[in-house]
């Protein structure tokens, strides 16, 4: 069984089948009606001829009947013409008058028949059809019969029958095609609200669970489905809200115990143990801080008119992470634009994104290498390292929350790049991940620049 994915194609195919069946049935019906109309015309003509023949029967003074036909009727019923024939038969079945050569009646007489009969017979292999009417003349019951050889049917009727399908076909086919085109346009217009709803649904993401499908102009047959989808989205939105609130509340609740724990660790007598515990606490604090960032980003909205200086943001982040890099044997370099580079977005969020990229680069680059910040005048900032790079298999995995290449590595929670991706989505920015020719990876953020700015 053929399945159609498109509603329009399904309706159109079914409509074409329905139109084809209707056309066949209509043709059969019209043919039947034409046949009935032709028979009615023929029967009326035969009855009129029989009546005309009866009018020419005359009762002579001696009681005998005579039939005086005018010349035009004599020619009509002549044997050489052979199209029409007549007979006058009495109640006993005796033929009084006949245009046939053998002087036989055209039809057998049935005394019990009604006043008018429409009969069919065969004479010499020819199909004969006509009428027989009853008349009483001089006290005698007579049957006046008029018939036509169907092989010589009326020329006009023959033309109508012969040309009917051809003429009707040339008229019907363009009308059916035009009807199909109109139906397709009507179907597309009727389904347009569903197309708009599907386009709206494409914008629904975990970050935009507030979007709902419009119910305006939705057909009543589909409206319950759209309403059910909107209610399901309401439940999902509520679930996401509770999840975000739980994450934020849990992170807030963890901050205070971590602060107390950090203070108590500093009072330990063993400096080695204190340093190890302090590193663990800092790692936990970083995870808590990232969870709070994620919770904040889920509800954060950027003012479209807000502008940030990308060069200043990169410089501030470089200065902030430089001590951490030096402590771990790495260096920080700020390259590229020195003048302000204005982009659309929130400065604090942009700094968070760059900082997470920087911390990720510091973690993966070897000692005695440089992590480079490159700011371009077209609104692009790149963070480069000399680490192992990113394989093709990892490109889609690195932005997942809590994904880590090496889960045994200390200081990595797997949240930093997911935060960067979310900040990029909020700003309408794009992320590019490339492997450097000299080794290492480059993470680039392309923000929307604020004109005027030099063209690339």
Secondary structure, DSSP 8 states (H G I E B T S, - for coil): ----S-HHHHHHHHHHHHHHHHHHHHHHHHHHHHHHHHHHHHHHHHHHHHHHHHHTEEE-TTS-EEE---HHHHHHT-TTT-SEEEEEEETTS-EEEESSTT---SS---TTS-SEEEEEEEETTEEEEEEEEEEEETTEEEEEEEEEEGGG--HHHHHHHHHHHHHHHHHHHHHHHHHHHHHHHHHHHHHHHHHHHHHHHTT--TT-TT-----TT--HHHHHHHHHHHHHHHHHHHHHHHHHHHHHHHHHHHHHHHHHHHHHHTT-S-HHHHHHHHHHHHHHHHHHHHHHHHHHHHT----TT-EEEHHHHHHHHHHHHHHHHHHTT-EEEEEE--S--EEES-HHHHHHHHHHHHHHHHHHS-TT-EEEEEEETTTEEEEE--SS---GGGTTTTTSTT--S-TT-TT--S-HHHHHHHHHHHHT-EEEEEE-TTSSEEEEEE--B-SS----
